Amino acid sequence: MAFMEKTLVIGASGKIGRLLLPLLISSNIPVVAMVRDSNKLVPMNGVEIVEADIEGEFSFALKNCNRVIFSAGSGATTGLDKTFLVDLWGARKAIDYSTANSIQHFVMISSRGADNPDRGPVAIKPYLIAKHFADEYLVNSGVTYTILRPGRLTDDDGQGLITSDRPNNPEAQVISRIDTARVVLHCLKNPAVKNKIYELYKGDSPIDRTIV
């Protein structure tokens, strides 16, 4: 395989990461899946698994990669320590490694409300603050980026129909994890999305007509 042709998925064993890997494989995109414990992923053809801890040093995971997808998250049940170590500091390290390795495209899975944590759900405000500063760091890094800010994530099958306009009703500010993964795949295939930020919600428009 030629140098720098792979896409690194950070957080590949997470809920979105697990859905994303088969989509990338089916699109013939060579994948490096970064996980803390390789036993958490079932081996798949076309996926190279790399064990690395996002709280430690993981620059080696970017070797021979030209794109990075950051889908790692501390999770809803962890404390503030993990929120800042993973969602903020882990993201910052991934961005720094991307700068050092001349990564061509960094796709960040962020969150609705990261633009202004004061206006987001109070219960997850620390998480939104971490995402806010990680997003800001990426924008200012010089790395070509796409930032995705999905609403509350659900496990339904999705329909591939979305909107990037935030619904007025907070209860409607949702999107399925699989549709979020489909948007990530779309972003990898479309240069027009570079250096743009999109919010993602369930809607009535196809992905390729919404994320442009």
N, C-alpha and C positions, 0 to 999 in steps of 0.2 A: 504494500500500500504506500502510495506517495506521501511525502512529508506534509503534515498539516492539512488533512482532509476530513478529520473526524469531528463530531459534535459531542462535547462533554455535557452530560446531564448531572448536575450537582443536586443531590436529594432524589436519586433515582429510585430508592425504595419507598418513597413517600406515596401518598395517594394519587397525586397528579403524575408523579414520575412513573409509576407503574403503568398508568394508562398511556403515557406518552411514548414509552419505549416501543410497543408494537406498531404505533403509527409511524415512527421514524423508520423502523425496519421495513415496513410495507412500502415506504417511499424510497427504499434503497439508500438511506442515509446511514453511513457507518457511525456507530455510537460507542462512546465510552461512558459507562454507568458508574458514577462515584457513589459508594456506599460505605458506611462505617463497618458493616458486617456483611460479607458476601453471602452468608447463609440466608439473608433476608430476601435475596433475589433468586428466582429460578433461572438457570442458564438459558439463554436464547441465542439462536444463530444470528450473527450480525452484531452482537453486543459484547463488548469487552468490559469486564467488570474490574474496577480498581478499588481496592480498599483504602480509604483515607478518612481521617477525622476532621470535620470542618472546624473544630475547635483547636486543631493543631496546625501543622504545616502540611499543605497539600498541593504545592505548586507542581509537583511531579505528575499530578493527574492531568494537567493540561498538555503534556507532551504529545506532539503530533496532532493537536486539535486546532481548528481554526474558528470554532464557534463554541459558545458556552451558554447553557440554559441553567439559570439559577432557580430551582424549584424547591430548595430546602426550606424548612420551617420548623420552628421550635415546638409547635403544637399547642393546642388549647389547654392542656393539662399541666404544662410546665410553669415554672416561676419566672420572675423577671431576669434572673441570671441567664437562663437559657435563651430568653427572648433577645437579650442584647448580645450574647456570645454567638448565636446562630444568625438571627435575622439582621443584625447590624454589623457586628465585627466579622462574622463569617463572610457576609456579602462583601464587605470592604476588602477583605483579603482576596476574595475571588476576583474582584475588580482590579486590584493591584497586580495579581498574577496575570490577568488578561492583558494589562498594559505591557508588562514585561515580556509577554509571549506574542505580542502583536496580533491578538485575537481580532478577527474581522467583524464579529457580530456577537453581542451579549444580550440575551433575552432574559429579562428579569420578571419573575412572577411576583408582583407586589400585592397591593390590596386597595380596594375601595376605601377612601378616607385617608390614604397616605399623603394626598395633596395638602390636607389641612386636618391634622389629628383632633383639633378642637371641635371640628364639626362631625367627627366620626362617632361610632358607638363608644360610650364611656367605658364599657367593660373591657374593651380591647385597646384603650388609648395607648398604653405603653408599647404594644405591638405596632400600632400605627406610627408612633414616634420613631421606632426602630426602622420601619419601612421607609418613612419619610426621608430620614437622613441617608439611608442606603441608596435610595433613588437619586437623591441630590448628589451624592458622591459619584454615582455612575454618570449622571448627566455632565458633571464637571470634569470627568476623568480623561476625556478625549477618546475613549473607546466608543465605537459605533454601537448603539443600543436600540432596543425596543423595550419599553416598560409596559407591562400588562397589569391592570388593577381590577381584578375580578371582584364582584360582589360576594355575598355570603355563598360559600360553596356547598353544593348538594351532590348526592350520589345517584341521581336519576340518570337515565340514559341520554338525555339531551336530544336535540333535533338538528343541531348544526345551525340553529336560527338564533341570532343574538342582536343586541343593540349596544352601542357605545355611549348612549345618552342615559344618564342616571335617572331612573324612575322617581317620581315625587314620593310615591308610597315606599317607605323603607322595607315593607314586607315583600315588595316586588324586586328589591335589589339583590337578586340571586342569580346564580349561573351554575350549571353542572360542571363537575371536574372534567368530564370527558369533553365537553365543549371548550373548556379552557385549554385542554391539551390539543384539541383540533386547531385552536387559534395559534398556539405556539408553532405547530407544524406549518401553518399558513405563513407565519412570519418568517420562517426559515427559507421559504420559497419565493418571497416577494421583496425585492430591494426597496420598494416604495415605502415600506414600514420603518425603515431605519431612521433613528433619531426622532422617534415619535412615542407618545404616551397614549394609551387607550384604556378607558374603563370598559369592563365587560359585564353584561347582564343578559339574561334570557330575553329574547325579543322575537321579531318576525322577519328578520333580514338574513340572507345567507352570509357566512363569514367573509367570503371573498368580495362581497359588496359593501361590507361594513368596515373591515380593517384594510383601509387603502391609504 
